[in-house]
Protein backbone atom coordinates (compact mmCIF):
# COMPACT_ATOMS: atom_id res chain seq x y z
CA UNK A 1 0.00 0.00 0.00
CA UNK A 2 2.87 2.40 0.81
CA UNK A 3 4.41 1.74 -2.61
CA UNK A 4 1.13 2.67 -4.32
CA UNK A 5 0.88 5.86 -2.24
CA UNK A 6 4.45 6.90 -3.09
CA UNK A 7 3.97 6.39 -6.82
CA UNK A 8 0.76 8.43 -6.75
CA UNK A 9 2.50 11.21 -4.85
CA UNK A 10 5.42 11.15 -7.27
CA UNK A 11 3.03 11.36 -10.21
CA UNK A 12 1.28 14.39 -8.68
CA UNK A 13 4.60 16.06 -7.93
CA UNK A 14 5.80 15.47 -11.49
CA UNK A 15 2.57 16.87 -12.92
CA UNK A 16 2.84 19.94 -10.67
CA UNK A 17 6.46 20.48 -11.78
CA UNK A 18 5.51 20.25 -15.47
CA UNK A 19 2.65 22.73 -15.07
CA UNK A 20 4.83 25.14 -13.10
CA UNK A 21 7.64 24.92 -15.68
CA UNK A 22 5.16 25.54 -18.52
CA UNK A 23 3.67 28.62 -16.84
CA UNK A 24 7.09 30.11 -16.13
CA UNK A 25 8.21 29.46 -19.73
CA UNK A 26 5.13 31.14 -21.18
CA UNK A 27 5.44 34.18 -18.92
CA UNK A 28 9.14 34.51 -19.71
CA UNK A 29 8.58 34.32 -23.48
CA UNK A 30 5.81 36.93 -23.39
CA UNK A 31 8.06 39.31 -21.50
CA UNK A 32 10.39 39.54 -24.51
CA UNK A 33 7.57 40.70 -26.85
CA UNK A 34 7.47 44.19 -25.34
CA UNK A 35 10.62 45.38 -27.13
CA UNK A 36 10.09 47.96 -29.89
CA UNK A 37 13.58 47.43 -31.35
CA UNK A 38 12.16 45.44 -34.28
CA UNK A 39 10.12 48.43 -35.43
CA UNK A 40 12.84 50.96 -36.22
CA UNK A 41 12.76 53.13 -39.34
CA UNK A 42 15.23 52.20 -42.09
CA UNK A 43 16.60 54.08 -45.09
CA UNK A 44 16.71 51.90 -48.23
CA UNK A 45 18.49 52.57 -51.52
CA UNK A 46 18.46 50.22 -54.51
CA UNK A 47 21.62 49.71 -56.57
CA UNK A 48 22.28 47.87 -59.83
CA UNK A 49 25.84 47.03 -60.82
CA UNK A 50 27.07 45.09 -63.81
CA UNK A 51 30.22 43.94 -65.56
CA UNK A 52 31.54 45.62 -68.68
CA UNK A 53 29.17 45.14 -71.61
CA UNK A 54 26.10 44.36 -69.50
CA UNK A 55 22.93 46.07 -70.74
CA UNK A 56 20.02 46.38 -68.35
CA UNK A 57 16.63 46.27 -70.08
CA UNK A 58 14.33 46.88 -67.10
CA UNK A 59 14.64 47.88 -63.47
CA UNK A 60 11.65 47.34 -61.20
CA UNK A 61 11.62 48.61 -57.61
CA UNK A 62 8.86 48.42 -55.03
CA UNK A 63 8.61 50.12 -51.67
CA UNK A 64 5.40 49.24 -49.86
CA UNK A 65 2.68 49.30 -52.51
CA UNK A 66 4.43 51.82 -54.79
CA UNK A 67 5.99 50.15 -57.86
CA UNK A 68 8.47 51.95 -60.09
CA UNK A 69 9.29 50.48 -63.54
CA UNK A 70 12.21 51.79 -65.60
CA UNK A 71 12.77 50.62 -69.17
CA UNK A 72 15.94 51.02 -71.22
CA UNK A 73 14.86 53.02 -74.30
CA UNK A 74 16.61 55.52 -76.53
CA UNK A 75 14.79 58.38 -74.78
CA UNK A 76 15.50 57.07 -71.24
CA UNK A 77 18.67 54.95 -71.28
CA UNK A 78 19.70 53.06 -68.17
CA UNK A 79 23.42 53.37 -67.49
CA UNK A 80 25.16 51.09 -65.02
CA UNK A 81 25.90 51.44 -62.17
CA UNK A 82 22.44 52.71 -61.32
CA UNK A 83 21.07 53.69 -57.92
CA UNK A 84 17.70 54.88 -56.77
CA UNK A 85 17.05 57.66 -54.37
CA UNK A 86 16.75 56.94 -50.67
CA UNK A 87 13.43 55.68 -49.29
CA UNK A 88 12.39 55.89 -45.65
CA UNK A 89 10.73 52.67 -44.51
CA UNK A 90 8.52 52.91 -41.46
CA UNK A 91 7.35 49.43 -40.44
CA UNK A 92 3.75 48.98 -39.38
CA UNK A 93 3.42 48.38 -35.66
CA UNK A 94 0.94 45.71 -34.59
CA UNK A 95 -2.08 47.03 -32.79
N, CA, C and O atoms as a printed pandas DataFrame, in Angstrom:
     atom_number atom_name residue_name chain_id  residue_number  x_coord  y_coord  z_coord
0              1         N          UNK        A               1    0.822   -1.197    0.000
1              2        CA          UNK        A               1    0.000    0.000    0.000
2              3         C          UNK        A               1    0.867    1.263    0.000
3              4         O          UNK        A               1    0.542    2.239   -0.675
4              5         N          UNK        A               2    1.992    1.243    0.772
5              6        CA          UNK        A               2    2.867    2.401    0.808
6              7         C          UNK        A               2    3.493    2.654   -0.566
7              8         O          UNK        A               2    3.657    3.806   -0.967
8              9         N          UNK        A               3    3.837    1.608   -1.274
9             10        CA          UNK        A               3    4.415    1.740   -2.608
10            11         C          UNK        A               3    3.431    2.424   -3.549
11            12         O          UNK        A               3    3.831    3.286   -4.332
12            13         N          UNK        A               4    2.159    2.058   -3.489
13            14        CA          UNK        A               4    1.131    2.673   -4.317
14            15         C          UNK        A               4    0.979    4.150   -3.970
15            16         O          UNK        A               4    0.820    4.981   -4.864
16            17         N          UNK        A               5    1.027    4.484   -2.687
17            18        CA          UNK        A               5    0.879    5.864   -2.240
18            19         C          UNK        A               5    2.067    6.701   -2.724
19            20         O          UNK        A               5    1.878    7.837   -3.159
20            21         N          UNK        A               6    3.265    6.167   -2.656
21            22        CA          UNK        A               6    4.451    6.903   -3.086
22            23         C          UNK        A               6    4.433    7.154   -4.590
23            24         O          UNK        A               6    4.816    8.237   -5.032
24            25         N          UNK        A               7    4.006    6.197   -5.373
25            26        CA          UNK        A               7    3.966    6.390   -6.822
26            27         C          UNK        A               7    2.913    7.422   -7.210
27            28         O          UNK        A               7    3.108    8.188   -8.153
28            29         N          UNK        A               8    1.798    7.442   -6.483
29            30        CA          UNK        A               8    0.757    8.428   -6.751
30            31         C          UNK        A               8    1.254    9.823   -6.384
31            32         O          UNK        A               8    0.996   10.786   -7.106
32            33         N          UNK        A               9    1.954    9.930   -5.285
33            34        CA          UNK        A               9    2.503   11.206   -4.853
34            35         C          UNK        A               9    3.562   11.689   -5.833
35            36         O          UNK        A               9    3.609   12.876   -6.157
36            37         N          UNK        A              10    4.395   10.803   -6.300
37            38        CA          UNK        A              10    5.421   11.154   -7.272
38            39         C          UNK        A              10    4.802   11.616   -8.591
39            40         O          UNK        A              10    5.297   12.548   -9.224
40            41         N          UNK        A              11    3.737   10.969   -8.990
41            42        CA          UNK        A              11    3.032   11.362  -10.210
42            43         C          UNK        A              11    2.440   12.758  -10.057
43            44         O          UNK        A              11    2.531   13.570  -10.977
44            45         N          UNK        A              12    1.839   13.045   -8.917
45            46        CA          UNK        A              12    1.277   14.386   -8.675
46            47         C          UNK        A              12    2.382   15.441   -8.651
47            48         O          UNK        A              12    2.225   16.526   -9.211
48            49         N          UNK        A              13    3.488   15.121   -8.007
49            50        CA          UNK        A              13    4.598   16.062   -7.935
50            51         C          UNK        A              13    5.180   16.329   -9.321
51            52         O          UNK        A              13    5.514   17.468   -9.648
52            53         N          UNK        A              14    5.299   15.301  -10.121
53            54        CA          UNK        A              14    5.795   15.465  -11.492
54            55         C          UNK        A              14    4.850   16.325  -12.314
55            56         O          UNK        A              14    5.296   17.205  -13.051
56            57         N          UNK        A              15    3.567   16.083  -12.199
57            58        CA          UNK        A              15    2.574   16.869  -12.924
58            59         C          UNK        A              15    2.629   18.333  -12.492
59            60         O          UNK        A              15    2.557   19.231  -13.331
60            61         N          UNK        A              16    2.756   18.578  -11.181
61            62        CA          UNK        A              16    2.837   19.941  -10.672
62            63         C          UNK        A              16    4.094   20.631  -11.195
63            64         O          UNK        A              16    4.043   21.812  -11.539
64            65         N          UNK        A              17    5.221   19.922  -11.264
65            66        CA          UNK        A              17    6.456   20.479  -11.780
66            67         C          UNK        A              17    6.324   20.843  -13.263
67            68         O          UNK        A              17    6.792   21.900  -13.685
68            69         N          UNK        A              18    5.701   19.990  -14.036
69            70        CA          UNK        A              18    5.513   20.251  -15.471
70            71         C          UNK        A              18    4.627   21.469  -15.690
71            72         O          UNK        A              18    4.924   22.304  -16.544
72            73         N          UNK        A              19    3.548   21.580  -14.934
73            74        CA          UNK        A              19    2.649   22.735  -15.068
74            75         C          UNK        A              19    3.367   24.012  -14.662
75            76         O          UNK        A              19    3.249   25.032  -15.342
76            77         N          UNK        A              20    4.107   23.970  -13.564
77            78        CA          UNK        A              20    4.832   25.143  -13.100
78            79         C          UNK        A              20    5.898   25.570  -14.110
79            80         O          UNK        A              20    6.046   26.762  -14.382
80            81         N          UNK        A              21    6.633   24.622  -14.663
81            82        CA          UNK        A              21    7.639   24.921  -15.678
82            83         C          UNK        A              21    7.000   25.527  -16.924
83            84         O          UNK        A              21    7.556   26.458  -17.506
84            85         N          UNK        A              22    5.854   25.023  -17.339
85            86        CA          UNK        A              22    5.163   25.544  -18.521
86            87         C          UNK        A              22    4.712   26.985  -18.304
87            88         O          UNK        A              22    4.871   27.830  -19.186
88            89         N          UNK        A              23    4.151   27.264  -17.132
89            90        CA          UNK        A              23    3.670   28.623  -16.841
90            91         C          UNK        A              23    4.837   29.604  -16.812
91            92         O          UNK        A              23    4.738   30.702  -17.360
92            93         N          UNK        A              24    5.930   29.219  -16.183
93            94        CA          UNK        A              24    7.094   30.111  -16.135
94            95         C          UNK        A              24    7.662   30.336  -17.534
95            96         O          UNK        A              24    8.064   31.454  -17.855
96            97         N          UNK        A              25    7.704   29.312  -18.361
97            98        CA          UNK        A              25    8.214   29.458  -19.732
98            99         C          UNK        A              25    7.347   30.394  -20.554
99           100         O          UNK        A              25    7.865   31.222  -21.303
100          101         N          UNK        A              26    6.047   30.273  -20.422
101          102        CA          UNK        A              26    5.127   31.137  -21.181
102          103         C          UNK        A              26    5.265   32.587  -20.732
103          104         O          UNK        A              26    5.337   33.492  -21.564
104          105         N          UNK        A              27    5.300   32.809  -19.423
105          106        CA          UNK        A              27    5.437   34.176  -18.920
106          107         C          UNK        A              27    6.765   34.790  -19.331
107          108         O          UNK        A              27    6.821   35.976  -19.654
108          109         N          UNK        A              28    7.829   34.008  -19.324
109          110        CA          UNK        A              28    9.138   34.511  -19.713
110          111         C          UNK        A              28    9.190   34.840  -21.206
111          112         O          UNK        A              28    9.818   35.827  -21.589
112          113         N          UNK        A              29    8.557   34.050  -22.042
113          114        CA          UNK        A              29    8.580   34.320  -23.481
114          115         C          UNK        A              29    7.735   35.535  -23.834
115          116         O          UNK        A              29    8.073   36.264  -24.766
116          117         N          UNK        A              30    6.659   35.766  -23.121
117          118        CA          UNK        A              30    5.813   36.933  -23.392
118          119         C          UNK        A              30    6.493   38.221  -22.952
119          120         O          UNK        A              30    6.222   39.285  -23.507
120          121         N          UNK        A              31    7.357   38.136  -21.981
121          122        CA          UNK        A              31    8.061   39.313  -21.498
122          123         C          UNK        A              31    8.944   39.902  -22.587
123          124         O          UNK        A              31    9.125   41.119  -22.629
124          125         N          UNK        A              32    9.493   39.085  -23.461
125          126        CA          UNK        A              32   10.388   39.544  -24.509
126          127         C          UNK        A              32    9.647   40.239  -25.652
127          128         O          UNK        A              32   10.293   40.906  -26.460
128          129         N          UNK        A              33    8.335   40.115  -25.757
129          130        CA          UNK        A              33    7.567   40.695  -26.850
130          131         C          UNK        A              33    7.364   42.193  -26.706
131          132         O          UNK        A              33    6.875   42.830  -27.639
132          133         N          UNK        A              34    7.722   42.777  -25.572
133          134        CA          UNK        A              34    7.468   44.192  -25.336
134          135         C          UNK        A              34    8.498   45.102  -25.982
135          136         O          UNK        A              34    8.316   46.319  -25.975
136          137         N          UNK        A              35    9.564   44.564  -26.537
137          138        CA          UNK        A              35   10.618   45.380  -27.133
138          139         C          UNK        A              35   10.144   45.983  -28.450
139          140         O          UNK        A              35    9.536   45.300  -29.274
140          141         N          UNK        A              36   10.430   47.279  -28.641
141          142        CA          UNK        A              36   10.095   47.963  -29.895
142          143         C          UNK        A              36   11.293   48.061  -30.822
143          144         O          UNK        A              36   11.241   48.795  -31.809
144          145         N          UNK        A              37   12.377   47.339  -30.533
145          146        CA          UNK        A              37   13.575   47.434  -31.353
146          147         C          UNK        A              37   13.362   46.895  -32.759
147          148         O          UNK        A              37   14.077   47.298  -33.677
148          149         N          UNK        A              38   12.410   46.003  -32.956
149          150        CA          UNK        A              38   12.156   45.440  -34.277
150          151         C          UNK        A              38   11.447   46.422  -35.198
151          152         O          UNK        A              38   11.369   46.190  -36.405
152          153         N          UNK        A              39   10.934   47.505  -34.651
153          154        CA          UNK        A              39   10.120   48.428  -35.429
154          155         C          UNK        A              39   10.822   49.770  -35.607
155          156         O          UNK        A              39   10.211   50.823  -35.426
156          157         N          UNK        A              40   12.091   49.730  -35.957
157          158        CA          UNK        A              40   12.837   50.956  -36.219
158          159         C          UNK        A              40   12.688   51.348  -37.683
159          160         O          UNK        A              40   12.482   50.493  -38.545
160          161         N          UNK        A              41   12.793   52.644  -37.960
161          162        CA          UNK        A              41   12.763   53.130  -39.335
162          163         C          UNK        A              41   14.091   52.801  -40.016
163          164         O          UNK        A              41   15.142   52.799  -39.375
164          165         N          UNK        A              42   14.036   52.525  -41.311
165          166        CA          UNK        A              42   15.228   52.201  -42.095
166          167         C          UNK        A              42   15.246   53.041  -43.362
167          168         O          UNK        A              42   14.196   53.352  -43.924
168          169         N          UNK        A              43   16.435   53.405  -43.809
169          170        CA          UNK        A              43   16.599   54.076  -45.094
170          171         C          UNK        A              43   17.091   53.026  -46.082
171          172         O          UNK        A              43   18.073   52.330  -45.822
172          173         N          UNK        A              44   16.394   52.915  -47.230
173          174        CA          UNK        A              44   16.709   51.904  -48.226
174          175         C          UNK        A              44   17.077   52.592  -49.528
175          176         O          UNK        A              44   16.449   53.575  -49.921
176          177         N          UNK        A              45   18.104   52.068  -50.197
177          178        CA          UNK        A              45   18.492   52.569  -51.519
178          179         C          UNK        A              45   18.812   51.356  -52.391
179          180         O          UNK        A              45   19.575   50.478  -51.987
180          181         N          UNK        A              46   18.230   51.313  -53.576
181          182        CA          UNK        A              46   18.460   50.217  -54.510
182          183         C          UNK        A              46   19.636   50.554  -55.410
183          184         O          UNK        A              46   19.788   51.692  -55.853
184          185         N          UNK        A              47   20.482   49.534  -55.682
185          186        CA          UNK        A              47   21.616   49.715  -56.572
186          187         C          UNK        A              47   21.687   48.560  -57.561
187          188         O          UNK        A              47   21.410   47.410  -57.220
188          189         N          UNK        A              48   22.066   48.890  -58.800
189          190        CA          UNK        A              48   22.283   47.869  -59.828
190          191         C          UNK        A              48   23.689   48.073  -60.363
191          192         O          UNK        A              48   24.055   49.159  -60.812
192          193         N          UNK        A              49   24.476   46.988  -60.303
193          194        CA          UNK        A              49   25.844   47.030  -60.817
194          195         C          UNK        A              49   25.999   45.919  -61.836
195          196         O          UNK        A              49   25.332   44.889  -61.734
196          197         N          UNK        A              50   26.856   46.110  -62.804
197          198        CA          UNK        A              50   27.066   45.088  -63.814
198          199         C          UNK        A              50   28.486   45.119  -64.342
199          200         O          UNK        A              50   29.193   46.118  -64.204
200          201         N          UNK        A              51   28.893   44.023  -64.944
201          202        CA          UNK        A              51   30.222   43.937  -65.558
202          203         C          UNK        A              51   30.242   44.749  -66.848
203          204         O          UNK        A              51   29.204   45.234  -67.298
204          205         N          UNK        A              52   31.395   44.891  -67.424
205          206        CA          UNK        A              52   31.543   45.619  -68.682
206          207         C          UNK        A              52   30.739   44.926  -69.776
207          208         O          UNK        A              52   30.834   43.710  -69.940
208          209         N          UNK        A              53   29.960   45.679  -70.514
209          210        CA          UNK        A              53   29.171   45.139  -71.607
210          211         C          UNK        A              53   27.772   44.696  -71.208
211          212         O          UNK        A              53   26.997   44.284  -72.071
212          213         N          UNK        A              54   27.430   44.764  -69.951
213          214        CA          UNK        A              54   26.095   44.363  -69.501
214          215         C          UNK        A              54   25.113   45.480  -69.820
215          216         O          UNK        A              54   25.371   46.650  -69.535
216          217         N          UNK        A              55   23.977   45.106  -70.417
217          218        CA          UNK        A              55   22.933   46.070  -70.745
218          219         C          UNK        A              55   21.686   45.694  -69.948
219          220         O          UNK        A              55   21.162   44.587  -70.076
220          221         N          UNK        A              56   21.229   46.614  -69.139
221          222        CA          UNK        A              56   20.025   46.383  -68.349
222          223         C          UNK        A              56   18.814   46.825  -69.162
223          224         O          UNK        A              56   18.777   47.949  -69.663
224          225         N          UNK        A              57   17.823   45.944  -69.294
225          226        CA          UNK        A              57   16.627   46.274  -70.078
226          227         C          UNK        A              57   15.534   46.893  -69.215
227          228         O          UNK        A              57   14.829   47.800  -69.656
228          229         N          UNK        A              58   15.396   46.400  -67.983
229          230        CA          UNK        A              58   14.334   46.876  -67.105
230          231         C          UNK        A              58   14.813   46.857  -65.668
231          232         O          UNK        A              58   15.533   45.948  -65.255
232          233         N          UNK        A              59   14.412   47.859  -64.910
233          234        CA          UNK        A              59   14.638   47.880  -63.466
234          235         C          UNK        A              59   13.287   48.116  -62.815
235          236         O          UNK        A              59   12.592   49.085  -63.122
236          237         N          UNK        A              60   12.923   47.211  -61.905
237          238        CA          UNK        A              60   11.650   47.336  -61.196
238          239         C          UNK        A              60   11.951   47.421  -59.708
239          240         O          UNK        A              60   12.615   46.544  -59.156
240          241         N          UNK        A              61   11.468   48.469  -59.059
241          242        CA          UNK        A              61   11.618   48.607  -57.612
242          243         C          UNK        A              61   10.237   48.733  -56.991
243          244         O          UNK        A              61    9.296   49.214  -57.621
244          245         N          UNK        A              62   10.134   48.293  -55.746
245          246        CA          UNK        A              62    8.863   48.416  -55.034
246          247         C          UNK        A              62    9.144   48.702  -53.574
247          248         O          UNK        A              62    9.886   47.974  -52.915
248          249         N          UNK        A              63    8.547   49.767  -53.079
249          250        CA          UNK        A              63    8.609   50.120  -51.669
250          251         C          UNK        A              63    7.167   50.206  -51.194
251          252         O          UNK        A              63    6.414   51.078  -51.626
252          253         N          UNK        A              64    6.788   49.302  -50.308
253          254        CA          UNK        A              64    5.397   49.241  -49.863
254          255         C          UNK        A              64    4.527   48.805  -51.016
255          256         O          UNK        A              64    4.731   47.728  -51.575
256          257         N          UNK        A              65    3.560   49.625  -51.382
257          258        CA          UNK        A              65    2.679   49.300  -52.506
258          259         C          UNK        A              65    3.003   50.132  -53.745
259          260         O          UNK        A              65    2.315   50.020  -54.760
260          261         N          UNK        A              66    4.046   50.968  -53.674
261          262        CA          UNK        A              66    4.430   51.823  -54.793
262          263         C          UNK        A              66    5.462   51.104  -55.659
263          264         O          UNK        A              66    6.563   50.799  -55.200
264          265         N          UNK        A              67    5.099   50.836  -56.911
265          266        CA          UNK        A              67    5.986   50.149  -57.855
266          267         C          UNK        A              67    6.533   51.163  -58.846
267          268         O          UNK        A              67    5.801   52.020  -59.342
268          269         N          UNK        A              68    7.832   51.059  -59.132
269          270        CA          UNK        A              68    8.468   51.949  -60.090
270          271         C          UNK        A              68    9.144   51.084  -61.160
271          272         O          UNK        A              68   10.048   50.308  -60.852
272          273         N          UNK        A              69    8.705   51.218  -62.416
273          274        CA          UNK        A              69    9.289   50.476  -63.543
274          275         C          UNK        A              69   10.120   51.431  -64.382
275          276         O          UNK        A              69    9.666   52.520  -64.731
276          277         N          UNK        A              70   11.353   51.015  -64.707
277          278        CA          UNK        A              70   12.210   51.793  -65.597
278          279         C          UNK        A              70   12.611   50.894  -66.752
279          280         O          UNK        A              70   13.065   49.769  -66.541
280          281         N          UNK        A              71   12.446   51.389  -67.973
281          282        CA          UNK        A              71   12.767   50.616  -69.166
282          283         C          UNK        A              71   13.907   51.299  -69.909
283          284         O          UNK        A              71   13.970   52.526  -69.974
284          285         N          UNK        A              72   14.805   50.498  -70.466
285          286        CA          UNK        A              72   15.937   51.017  -71.221
286          287         C          UNK        A              72   15.465   51.322  -72.646
287          288         O          UNK        A              72   15.292   50.409  -73.454
288          289         N          UNK        A              73   15.259   52.594  -72.948
289          290        CA          UNK        A              73   14.861   53.024  -74.296
290          291         C          UNK        A              73   15.859   54.083  -74.769
291          292         O          UNK        A              73   16.735   54.512  -74.018
292          293         N          UNK        A              74   15.708   54.487  -76.014
293          294        CA          UNK        A              74   16.612   55.520  -76.533
294          295         C          UNK        A              74   16.360   56.865  -75.861
295          296         O          UNK        A              74   17.277   57.674  -75.718
296          297         N          UNK        A              75   15.110   57.105  -75.448
297          298        CA          UNK        A              75   14.791   58.375  -74.777
298          299         C          UNK        A              75   15.216   58.356  -73.305
299          300         O          UNK        A              75   15.611   59.388  -72.762
300          301         N          UNK        A              76   15.138   57.190  -72.659
301          302        CA          UNK        A              76   15.503   57.072  -71.237
302          303         C          UNK        A              76   16.450   55.891  -71.052
303          304         O          UNK        A              76   16.041   54.835  -70.569
304          305         N          UNK        A              77   17.725   56.068  -71.436
305          306        CA          UNK        A              77   18.667   54.947  -71.281
306          307         C          UNK        A              77   19.013   54.710  -69.809
307          308         O          UNK        A              77   19.051   55.630  -68.992
308          309         N          UNK        A              78   19.262   53.433  -69.511
309          310        CA          UNK        A              78   19.701   53.065  -68.166
310          311         C          UNK        A              78   21.193   52.790  -68.241
311          312         O          UNK        A              78   21.627   51.881  -68.948
312          313         N          UNK        A              79   21.976   53.572  -67.515
313          314        CA          UNK        A              79   23.421   53.366  -67.488
314          315         C          UNK        A              79   23.796   52.726  -66.159
315          316         O          UNK        A              79   23.260   53.073  -65.107
316          317         N          UNK        A              80   24.726   51.787  -66.234
317          318        CA          UNK        A              80   25.159   51.095  -65.019
318          319         C          UNK        A              80   26.474   51.675  -64.545
319          320         O          UNK        A              80   27.283   52.033  -65.402
320          321         N          UNK        A              81   26.753   51.796  -63.306
321          322        CA          UNK        A              81   25.904   51.443  -62.170
322          323         C          UNK        A              81   24.756   52.436  -62.009
323          324         O          UNK        A              81   24.887   53.624  -62.304
324          325         N          UNK        A              82   23.650   51.923  -61.543
325          326        CA          UNK        A              82   22.438   52.714  -61.323
326          327         C          UNK        A              82   22.070   52.636  -59.860
327          328         O          UNK        A              82   22.243   51.591  -59.233
328          329         N          UNK        A              83   21.567   53.720  -59.308
329          330        CA          UNK        A              83   21.071   53.693  -57.923
330          331         C          UNK        A              83   19.834   54.571  -57.820
331          332         O          UNK        A              83   19.722   55.610  -58.472
332          333         N          UNK        A              84   18.927   54.125  -56.993
333          334        CA          UNK        A              84   17.696   54.885  -56.772
334          335         C          UNK        A              84   17.951   55.928  -55.699
335          336         O          UNK        A              84   19.018   55.970  -55.087
336          337         N          UNK        A              85   16.984   56.739  -55.493
337          338        CA          UNK        A              85   17.054   57.663  -54.370
338          339         C          UNK        A              85   16.833   56.896  -53.067
339          340         O          UNK        A              85   16.553   55.698  -53.085
340          341         N          UNK        A              86   16.959   57.580  -51.961
341          342        CA          UNK        A              86   16.750   56.936  -50.668
342          343         C          UNK        A              86   15.269   56.947  -50.305
343          344         O          UNK        A              86   14.566   57.935  -50.520
344          345         N          UNK        A              87   14.810   55.819  -49.747
345          346        CA          UNK        A              87   13.426   55.679  -49.291
346          347         C          UNK        A              87   13.444   55.451  -47.792
347          348         O          UNK        A              87   14.270   54.693  -47.283
348          349         N          UNK        A              88   12.535   56.104  -47.084
349          350        CA          UNK        A              88   12.392   55.891  -45.646
350          351         C          UNK        A              88   11.308   54.850  -45.420
351          352         O          UNK        A              88   10.152   55.059  -45.788
352          353         N          UNK        A              89   11.681   53.728  -44.814
353          354        CA          UNK        A              89   10.726   52.666  -44.509
354          355         C          UNK        A              89   10.332   52.757  -43.047
355          356         O          UNK        A              89   11.183   52.692  -42.160
356          357         N          UNK        A              90    9.049   52.907  -42.803
357          358        CA          UNK        A              90    8.517   52.909  -41.460
358          359         C          UNK        A              90    7.661   51.677  -41.301
359          360         O          UNK        A              90    6.558   51.636  -41.845
360          361         N          UNK        A              91    8.123   50.660  -40.573
361          362        CA          UNK        A              91    7.351   49.430  -40.439
362          363         C          UNK        A              91    6.055   49.643  -39.668
363          364         O          UNK        A              91    5.984   50.465  -38.755
364          365         N          UNK        A              92    5.042   48.892  -40.052
365          366        CA          UNK        A              92    3.754   48.975  -39.377
366          367         C          UNK        A              92    3.869   48.290  -38.017
367          368         O          UNK        A              92    4.379   47.175  -37.915
368          369         N          UNK        A              93    3.402   48.950  -37.001
369          370        CA          UNK        A              93    3.422   48.375  -35.656
370          371         C          UNK        A              93    2.107   47.647  -35.413
371          372         O          UNK        A              93    1.037   48.159  -35.738
372          373         N          UNK        A              94    2.192   46.452  -34.841
373          374        CA          UNK        A              94    0.945   45.707  -34.590
374          375         C          UNK        A              94    0.096   46.425  -33.554
375          376         O          UNK        A              94    0.617   47.023  -32.612
376          377         N          UNK        A              95   -1.193   46.362  -33.735
377          378        CA          UNK        A              95   -2.084   47.035  -32.786
378          379         C          UNK        A              95   -2.600   46.089  -31.743
379          380         O          UNK        A              95   -3.363   46.493  -30.866
